Amino acid sequence: MVREIFAKTSLNKHKRRDEWFLDDYSLNPYQLCEFNCVYCYIRESKYGSSMSSGLVVKVNMPTLLERELRRKARRKEFGFIAPSSATKPWMYIEEKYRVARRCLEVIARYRFPVHCLTKSPLILRDLNLLMDIGKSAVLPPDLRDKLNHEGPSDVLALNPKHQCCQDLRAKGSESQRKARCTW
């Protein structure tokens, strides 16, 4: 069962940037997850007790994100957005709701970099948006020199077995330093 709700906010601003994933913001267009991984940290959180109650889709997430990113872009508060911190945005229900895709369209419009972490092949559907984000995203000032486009591609942690990753690598290092994809 999928329940539709209207969220109050879209972005979660982190108190400090994650040193490993470099994300400044997280975005969770869904609550809970269809994948139900046994190692998921959500199981031990306040949301874990409702894992069996069904998925929740935040239907107004792209509208909220538009408003929040417009304000942050105007203030030049650019930072990596992780659209998958407490749930997977590319679950099977995403094929119907397309909330994650619409959020990526907003993110691309406001030129924020993203870091995507998923095990779902549905991310391939959004490869064109991820490439657009990779070409135009504004990196936070303190990361511009660290994510050098002339450097090795290890900034982009990819499993080359996935076509998505191969496509991203084929497009060159400019996309790699701004659109991060981890499998």
N, C-alpha and C positions, 0 to 999 in steps of 0.2 A: 504494500500500500504506500502511495506517495501523497504527502500532504503539502499543499501550497500555502506559503505564508508571505507576508509583507514584512521585510526587515526594516530596521530603523537606521542602520548605517551599513556601509559596505566594507570599507578598509579598516583593518586593525593596525594601528601604528605600534611598532615594537619599541620598547624602552631603549634598546640598543641593537645595533645591527648584528645579526647572526654571523659569527666569524667564518663559519663553514659555507653557508648558503648565500651569504651577503644580502639577505633580504631585509628591507626596512619596513615593509608592509606585508600583511597577509590578506587574502581574499578567499572567502569560503562561500561559494554560491549555493552549496548544499549543506545539509547537516546529516551526519552519519554517512555510511558508505556501503555500497553494494558488495565490495570486495571482501569485507569482513576478515581482514588479515589478523592472524592470531598474535602478531607482534606489534600491532597498532597501539600507540600510547593513548589513544582516545578511550580505549576500554577502561583505563584506570582513572579517567577524568570524570567530571560531573555529567558528561554526556554519555558515558559508557553504560550507565544503568538503563538507558533507553534504546540500546542498540537493536533490540528486537521489536521496537514500536513502529518501525518503518522509516523511510527516507523523508526528508523535508527539502523542498525546493524553495529558494528565496526568489520569487518571481520578479520582484522589482529591483533586483541587484544591479542590472545595467544602468537603470535610471539614477539610482543612488550614487553609483560609481562615477557617472558623468558629472554630477554636481560636485562630488568631492575632489575628483582629479582636476576639474576646471579651476577650483580654488587653489589646489596645491601647485599646479603648473603656473598659475599667475604669481604665486609666491616663490616659485623656483625651488620647491621642496621635492625635487626628483629623488627617487630611490627605487631599488628593486622591489617588485611586487611578486610575492609567491602565491600563485592562485591554487595552492594545494596544501595548506599547512595542516588542516584538521579534517580534511575530507579530500576525495579525488574529484576534480571537476570534470573528468572525462569518463564518468561512469556510463552505464548503458542508458540510464534515463536522460542523459545529456542529448542523446540522439533526438528525443522528443522535445525537450525544453529549450535547448540551445542557449542556456544562460551563460555558460563559460565562453562560448564563441562570441556572444554579444558583449561580454565583458572585455574580451581581447580586442574587439573592434574599438571600444572606448579607450582602452589602454594605448592602442596604436595611434589613435587620434591625438592623444595628449602626450605621446612620446615618452612614456615611462618604460624602463627596462623590466623584464620579467625573468623569473627562474621557475621553470616548470618541473615538477617531480611527479611522475606517474608510471604506472605499469600498463596503462591502457593504450591499445593501438588507435583508439579514437582520436588521439592527439594529431594523427596524420591528417585528419580532416581540416585542422586549423594551421597546417604548416605554412600556408600562404600568409596568414596573419602574423605568425611567429617570425617569418622572414622579413615582413614589413617592419615589425617592431625592432628586429635586429639591425635594420638599416638606418632607422631614424631615431631610436631612443636616445634620450639625454642621460648620460651617466652622472651619478653624484660626483661633485668636484673632487672629493678625496679618493675616488676610485679610478678616475680618468687615466692617471699614469700607471696604476697597478694593472689595469686591464688593457695593456698595450696591444694594439691590433697587429703589431709586427712580431709579437711573441708567439710561443708555441700554443697549440690549440688545447692544451691541458686545462685551460680556464673553463672550457666547456667539457664537462664530465659526461661522456657519451659511451654507449655500448654500440660499437659499429655493426652489430648484427641487425639492428633495426634500420629500416629504410629511411625513416625520419632522420635519424642521426647521419646517415650517409648523405642525404640531401642537404642537411645543414652544413656538413663539412665541405660538400662540393660548392656551396655558395660562397665560401671564403671566410676569412677571419673577421671581417667587419661585422658580419651577422653573429659570429660566434661569441664575440665579446659582449654583446648586448642582449642576446636571447639565449639564455642558458637552459639546457635540457638535460635532466638527469634521469637515468632509467634504473 
